[in-house]
Amino acid sequence: MEILGNSVGKEKSRIFVLNILIINYDYPPIGAGAAKASREIALGLMERGHDVSILTMKEGNLPDFEIRESISIFRVNVFRKFAEKSNMLEMFLFVIFSILKIKNIIRNGKIEKIIVFYSLPLGPIALFAKKIFQIPYLVS
């Protein structure tokens, strides 16, 4: 049986397990609707046996990296001012800094698929990963 893709990934109890990266500048505890959607997608993929990482913005005293609910969360510091919303400058900086950070996340986490929220402004991050590492992505 295959889940989310072809026979790429490591086999775990006859189910192919993928290392998936979700990119969204909002992820709980910051943001609103899309943040909650990202979390629910991540948890749903985890329930199906996949390994999930998140690339998101840092706000306040949140750590640069943590594991919560078995999900690796990487945060990019763009000096976000408000937890409930981000501005255009913060989004632009997130794209730039994420492109710099994603290389290490992909190499260390052996990322095989990417789910990116919003074609703009975040799509270029996933496009970069596809061009450099040949990682397919889905825009949510």
Disulfide bonds with the S-S distance in Angstrom:
none
